[in-house]
Amino acid sequence: MRRSYATAALPAPEARERRDWETLKTLLPYLLEWKWRVGLALGFLIAAKLANVAVPLVFKQIIDAFTLPKEQAYLLVPLGLLGAYGALRFSTAMFTELREIVFAKVTQRAQRTIALQVFGHLHALSLRFHLERQTGGLTRDIERGTRAVGSLISYTIYSIAPTLVEIALVLGILVTRYDKSFAVITAGILTLYVAFTVSLTNWRTVIRRQANELDSAANVRAIDSLLNYETVKYFNNERWEAERYDEHMKKWERAMVKSQISLSYLNLGQALIIAVGVSLMMWRAAVGVADHSMTVGDIVLVNAYLIQLYMPLNHLGVLYREIRQSLTDIERLFNLMEQHREIQDAPDAKPLAASGPCAVRFEHVGFNYDPKRQVLFDVDFAIPPGQTLAVVGHSGSGKSTLARLLYRFYEVNMGAIRVAGHDIRKLTQASLRAAIGIVPQDTVLFNDTIFYNIQYGRPTAAPEEVVAAARSAHIHDFIESLPDKYETRVGERGLKLSGGEKQRVAIARALLKNPPILIFDEATSALDSKTEKAIQAELEQAAIGRTTLIIAHRLSTVMNADEILVLDNGRVVERGRHRDLLDRGGAYAQMWALQQQQAESTEVAQEAPAPAL
């Protein structure tokens, strides 16, 4: 059974560690692209920590200097040690900021590159993936994943790595300058602290992951409801939608409360371990001062090192949790990159050289979206260069599937489709689609201006060409009547325009593209009869000199086609010109008669006088 991406289960715990390493290995090349910046940043990191570790050493000398005679202390402390103390403090800040300045471009470029690759890959995935996706969960995963890239790099380079360097330096100083018991206590406390933090954070990660899954599920529910705003209003189901959304939010609330309580347990345990460690170290230092093996400056030094170590370690649980969460979010992002591209260019694919009309041929094509239900059976026809072929039939007969196959949104299961004599599976998808223009049955526009949506057919087109295309689609006068004219925004999915207005924008967009192959998929289905007749002449004019496939339900729009196919349950049952098909008295003639009766009934109803009040 095919599983939806948005509900795909995460790996089992034992597989998580392997997945984390795989994620890190996948991320590494994006960082190594800037080797010199990474190396320089690490150099500044080490320099900053060396300066930071040297600060307590100088501070110790300042404290010990006060035990000297008054005259010597007055000369040594201000002139030498205080200057060194201030210089080291400034050096720590300077090298830290230099590290961030050098590394900033690495982080941002990695985020940008990964986001761009994911965006491009999503566009390269098949139509099947996008029909099955859940937009809310998908966008949330992309958002969290790209943000997690920056977070992971920041946490590791700016927090974890400096802390590890500082721990190594402090332990080295304690071993070389003092009794080994100081290093043993410090190492033991650190080990206990890290083990406790990691074990409890792993437990919390499961809770946090559940909260994120519930957050995505709630977002899916909210986005789906908002996208279908009008449907919600039509059926007065605002309360129903709110209750369904609240069901997800209740589960999310419980998960987040559990997560917060577990965080308190983690913080209490960490505080207890640190308190024990500080007490042991200060007791050992106090004993050293009492037996004169250590000075007052030494006890200050040990205390300063403890503060320097435990302050960043106090956030280790948060850092570790965020790193694990970032790895999880990045993994989900990279999982998108691993989604199989159902339609791919063949290794030897060639671009389609289409400078003029191209012949289109369906050779005994069979196709199914699902193995249990076949949609097309042995469909065979040809459209000579520059001619028009129309496909008619009842809803569900497979008409629109022909356009999707020609665009290569899906691969045929049997037979082949040829354009200009080439099997489209041997052509690059970009060149194939560049040669085809379409007016789809369901027109969806970008939430931008009318000008932008028309110009989208050919983004390099001049404004005069956009206006000419709008005139050909009989929408220019309507646009000029609007307050903002061509700069009018059409709203989400073009919902500020009527169905007919959207379809005329789609026609203008296709005409502007000016391709050698045109597809009209119910191109006038949302237009009134008067506008349809006006635009039909323009469509027929646009089809001159182009290879045209018309998919239609209204037979009046295909009367002048060079050939008409009648499709029924995925099979071609009739073919010929309009007059020939009427003379045969078959399926086409029956459809024509039925539509003529419906048209006459509509005209009679419109002409009937209104009833007296």
N, C-alpha and C positions, 0 to 999 in steps of 0.2 A: 504493500500500500504506500502510495506517495505521501510523504509527510510535509506539511507546510513549513516554510523556513521559520516563520515567526513563532511556531510552537515546538521547534526542534529541541530535543533534550540536550542538556550539557553533558560532557563526559563524566564518567564515574570518578570518584576521588582518586583512585590509583592511576587513572589516566590523566588527571589534571596536571600532575607534576611534569609528565612528558609533554603535555600540550603547552605548559608555561615555557618550557625550554624551546619548543618549536616556535612559539610566538616570538620569543626573544631573538631566535636565530633569523626569523623572517624580518624582524625590525632592524637588525644589526646593519644590513647593507645600506639602509637609508642614512645611518649615522656615519658609516665609513666613507660615504661619498665626500665628506669634509674631513679627511684624516688630519690635516694640519691643524684645523680648528679644534678638533677633539683633543689632539696631543697638547696643544698650547693651553687649552682649558684645564686639562689634568695637571699641567705644570703649575698654573696659577693656583689650582686647588691645593697642591702640596705646599706651595710657598705660603699660602694663607694659613694652613694648619701649622706649619713650622713657626710662623710668627705668633700664632695664637698660643702654641705650647710654650714658647719662650717667654710670654708675658708673665706667668706665675713665677718663673725662675728669676726674672728681674725684680718682681714684687717681693720675693723672698729676700733678695739682697738689700732692698730698701728697708724692710723690717729689721733685718739683722744689723743694718748700718746704724740703727738707733741705739744699739747696745754698745757702740763705740763711744769714745770720749766725745764730748759735745762739739769741740772744734772740728774734729775729723768728720763727724756726722754732717755738720753744716756744709763742709766742702764737698764731700762725696755724693751725698744724696741729691742735691739740686743740680749740680753740674753734670754728673754722669748718668746715674741710674734713672732719674726722672725723665731726662731726655730720651734715654733708650726705651723707657716704658711707654712714653707717648709715641715714639717712632714705631714701636712694635704694634701698638694699638691701631695706629693709622695704616700700617702695612697689612694687617689682617683685613681691614675693611677694603683697602685698595685692591689687594689681590682677589678678594671675593667678588668685587664688582667687575674687575677685569675678566675674571672667569665667565661671569654672566654676559658681559659685552661680547666676548669672543664666541660663546656658545649659543647666543640667542638665535643667530641665523640658522644654526644646525637644527634646533628644535622646531622653529617655525617652518623651515623648508621641508622637514620630514612630515609635519602635519599637512602641509599644502600638497606635497607629492602623493602621499597616501590617499588623501581625500580625493584628489584628481583621478587617481588610478581606480578607486572604488566607483566614482561617478562614471568614468568611462566604461568600466566593466559592467555596471548596471545597464547602461545603454546597449551594451553588446549582448546582453542576455536575451533569450528568446521571448516572444510575446507570451508564451505559456507561463513563464516565470512571473511576468508582470500581471497577468490575469489572476494568478493565485496568491500574489503578495498581499500583505496587510500593511497599508501605507503608514499608519501610525507607529506600529512596532518597528518597521524598517527605518523610518526617519529617526526614531529615537536611538536605535542601535548605531546608525551612522554618526549621529551627533555625539553620543557617548564615546564611541570608538575613536573618533578624531581628537576629541578633547583628552581622552585617556593617553594618547601618544605623548602629548606635551606633559601631562601629569607624571607619567612613568619616567620620562627622561629627567624631569625636574626633581622627582623624589630620589632617583638613584644617583644622579650627578651632583645635586645640590644638598642632599641630606644624608643618604646612606653612605656614599663613598667618602665624604668628608669625616663622618663619624668613625668609620672603620680606620681611616688614616690616623685620626686623633687617638683612638684607642691604642693602636700599635705604638705611636710615639710616646704616649703616657706610660704604657707598660714598660717600654724600653727605659725610660727615665727612672721609673720606680725600681727596676731591677738593678740598674747601674749605680744609683745614688743611695738607696736605702736597703733595709733588711728585706729579704725575699718574701717575708710574710705579707708586706704591703701588696706586692704584685699578685701573690696567691689569693689574698682576700678580694682584690679588685677583679681578677680573672674569674674567681668562683662566683662572685655576685653577678658579674656580667653574663656568665654562662647560665646561671639560674634565671636571671631576668629575661634573657633572650628565649630560653626554652619555654618559660611560662607564657611569654608574649606570643610566640609562634603557635603554640598548641591551642591557646584560647582564641587567637585570631583565626586559626583554621576553622574552629567551631563556629565563630561568628561569621566567617565568610559564607558558609552555607545559608545562614539566616539572611545575610545581606543580599546574596544572589536571589533568594526567594523574593525578597522585597523588590528587587529590580525587575524580576519577571512579572510580578504583580503590577508594578509601575508601568511596564510596557503594555500589559494587557489592558490596564485602565486607559492608557493613551490611545490604544487601538480603538477601544469603545468610544472614546470622546471624539477622535478624528472622524471615525465612520459616521457618527451621529451628526457632526457638524457638516460633513460633506453632503449629507442627505437632509439638510435643514428643511427644505420645502416639503419633503415627504413626511417628516415629523410634524410639521404644521398642518398638512392636509388631514392627517388622522388624529390630530389633537393629542399626540403622545409625548408631550414634554415631560410629564411626570413619570411615565413609563421609562423614558430614556434616562431621566435622573436617577430612578431607582436602580436600573441596570448598571449605571456608572458607579453608583454608591456601593453596590455589591462588591465591585472590584476594589473600591477605595477602603471598604471595611477590612477586607483581607490584607490590603497594603498597610493599613493602620496597625493591625495586630502584629504584622511582621516587623514594622518599624519600632513599635513599643518593645518588642522582644529584643530587637537589635540594640536599642538604647540601654535596656537593663543589662544586657550582657556586656556592653561597653563600660558600665559602672563597675561591674565585677572585675573587668580587666584593669581599670584604673586603680581600684583598691588594692589588688594584688601587686601591681607594679609599685605603688606607693609603699607598701609594706616591705618589699624586697629592697628598695632604695633606702628606706629608713634603717633597716638592719645593716646594710652595707656601710652607710655613713657612720653609724654608731660604732661598728667594729673598727673602721679605719681611724676615727678620731680617738677611740680608746687606745689603739696601738700607738698613735702619734703622741698622745698625752703621756704614755709610759716612757716613750723615747725622750721627751722633754724632761720628765722627772729624773731619769737616770743620766741626764746630760749627754746622751748620744745624739740628740737632735736639738735644734734651736727653735726659738719661737717662729722664726721665718720658715722653718721646715713644716711646722704644723699648719701655717698659713698656706704654704705651697701645696701640701696634701689636700687641704680643704678646697683650694682653688681648682685643683685637678678633678676632684670629685664633682664639683659643681659643673665644670666644663664637660665632664663625661655624662653625668646623669641628666642634665638639662635636655640635650638632644635625645638621649635614650628614653626620656619621659614621653616622647612622642613616637617612640619606635612602634608601639602597637598601632597607632593611627597610620604611620607610614607604611608598615607592613600590610595592614588591611587595604590601604589605598593602592599599594602596588599590586596586591593580588586582585583587587577589583579592576584596576587598570588593565592587568593582563587578561582578565575575563572579558572586559569590554573590547579590547583590541582583538582578542580571539574571535569574538562575534563579527567584528569588522572584517578580519581576514577570511572568516568563513564565507562572507559574501564574495570575496575574491576567488574562493575555491568553488563557487557555484558553477556547475557545468554549463558551458556555452553550447547550447543545443545546436545552434546554427553557426558554423565557423567556415571561414574561407579555406578552400583546399590549398595544400602547399604549392600547387602549380597554378593557382587561380590567376586569371588574366583580366585586365580591365576591359569593359565593354566599350568599343569604339563606335559611338552612335552619333554621327553627325547629321543624320536624316532619319526618316521613318524606318522602323525596324519590323521585321516579320515576327509574329508571336505564334508559337505552336504548342498546344497541349497534346502530348502523345500518350494515349491510353492511360490517363492519370487516375490512380486510385489513392484515396487518402482517408485517414481516420484520426480524430483528436484523441480518441480512447480506443484501445484494441477491441473493446466490447461493442463498439458502434461505429460502423463505417459510414462516412459522409458522402464520398464520391466513388462512383463505379465506372471505370473504363471511359472516362471523359476524353473525347478526342475531337479537336477542332483546330483550325488555323486562321489567323488574321493576317492577310497579306499586307505589305507595307502601305501605309497611307489609307487603309480601309477601316470601316467601322463594323464591329460585331457586337450584337446585343444578346444578353442572356436574361431570360424572363422565367418566371415560375413562382409558385406559391412560397410563402415564408417557410424557412427551414429546408428548402430544397437544395441548398449548398451554393447559392449564387455568390455571396460575399466571400466564401471560402476560396473561390477562384482568384480573387484579388489578393488575398493574404498569401496564397501560394505563389502568385506571380511576383509579389514583393519579397518572397522568400522569408516570410515570418515563420513558416514551417517548411519542413522537407516533405516531398511527396513520398508515399509508401510504395507506390508502383508507378511505372512509366517515367516520363520526363517532361520538363517544360523547357522550351528552347526560345531564345530571343536572338534574332539575327543569325540563326543557325547554331548558336552556342547553347549547350546545356547550362542552365543558370547555376548549377552546382559547381561549374568550372569557372564561373565569373566571380570577381570580387563583389561583395555585397554593396559597397559604397558606389561603385560605378553602375551597378544594376539599378539601384534605387535612384541614382541621379538622373537616370533616363526615363523615369516614370513619374507622372504627376497624378494625384488622386483628389477627388472630392468625396470624402467618406460619408457614409450614411449618418453616423453620429459625429457631429462636428464639435470638437472641444478646442477652445481657444485659450491662449495664455492670458493671465491676469495683467494685461498691459494695454497699450493703446490700439485703436483700430489700425492705425498706420503700421505699427509694429507687427500685428498679426497678418496683415496682407503682405508686407515686405518679407515676412518669414519664408515665403515661397522662394525668394532669391534675395538674401540679405544684402547683396551688393547692388541691388537695383536702385536707380535714381528715383527721387520723389515723383518726377513726371511719369515714370513707368508705373509706379504704384497707383497713381490717379487714373491712368489709362486702363489698368486692370480693373479698378473699381468701376469705371464707366462701363466696361464690357460686361461686368457682372450685375449691372443695373443697381448699384448700391451707392454710387457717388452722390446723387441728389439727396438721399437719406442722410449720408454722412455730413453733407454741407448744411443740412437743416439743424444739426446738433449744435449746442452752444460751443463746445470745444472742437467741433469738426473732427479731423483725423486724429487729434490728440485725446479723444474721448476714451476713457478706460472702460474695458468690457467686463471687468469683475472676474471673480473666481470661475474658471471653466467657461467664461463668456456668458454667464447667467444674466447679465444686465441687458443682453440682446434677446430678441425673440428667436424662435427656431428658424424662421425664414431669413432673418437678418444674419444669423450665424452662418447659415448655409451659403448665402451670397458672399460673405467674407471668404468662406472656404473656396468658392468658385474663383473669386478674384485671386486668391493665393495660388491656386493651381494654374491659372492662366498666366500669372506672372512668372512662374517657374519655367514655362515655355519648353516642356520636355517633348521628346519624339514619341513617347507613348503616354496616352491619357486613359485614366480609369474614372468613370462616373458611376459611383456606387450609390444608387438612389439619390442622385445629385439634386433633384428638385422635389424630393418627397415632402419637405417642410414648407413648400411655397404654395400660395393660392394659385388658382387656375390662370388668372390674368398674368401674374408675374411669371408663372411657369412658361406660358407661351412666349413671353417677351425674352426670357433667358434661353429658352430652347433654341431660338434662332442663333443666339450668340454661341451656345455650346456646339451647334452644328457647324458654325463658322470656325470655331476654335479647333474642331476635329479635322478640318480640311488640311491635308498634308501630314497628318499624324495617324499613327496606328492607335485606334481607340477601342476600348472595351467598355460597353455600357451595361451596367447591372441595374435592372429596373423592375418595378412592380407595375407602374402605370404603362400600359402598352402604347399610349398615345405619344410617349417620348421616344419610341424606338421605330416608328413607322418608316423612317428614311434610312435605316441601317442597311448596310450591304448584305448582311446575313443575320438572322435571328435564330438563337437556340432556345428551345423550351426544355427547362430542367425540371425533373420531377423525382424527388427522393434520391437525388444524387446521380441520376441517369439522364442522358440526352434522349428525349422521346420524340422531338421534332426539330427540323431545321429548314431554313429557307428564307425568302423575302416575305415582307408583310402580306402582299396580295396573294402570293402562292399559299401561304399558311392559312389564310382565310378561306381560300377555295377548297382546301382539303377538308375543312370541317372537323378538324381534330381538337386537341387540347388547347391550342392557341386560339382557335376560332371560338371555343367555348369561353375562354377567359375574356376575349374581346367583347363578346355579346354581353357577358355579365357586367363588365365595366361600363359599357354603353348604357345599359339599363340603370345602373347606379348613377351615372352622370345625368341621364334624363330625369330621374326621380329628384335629384338635387335641384335641377333647374326649375322643375315644376313647383317644388316647395318654396323656392326663392321668389317665384313670380306670383304665387297665390296671394290674394288680398288678405290683409290682417283681419281677424275676427272683430266684429263690432263689440264695443264695450257696453 
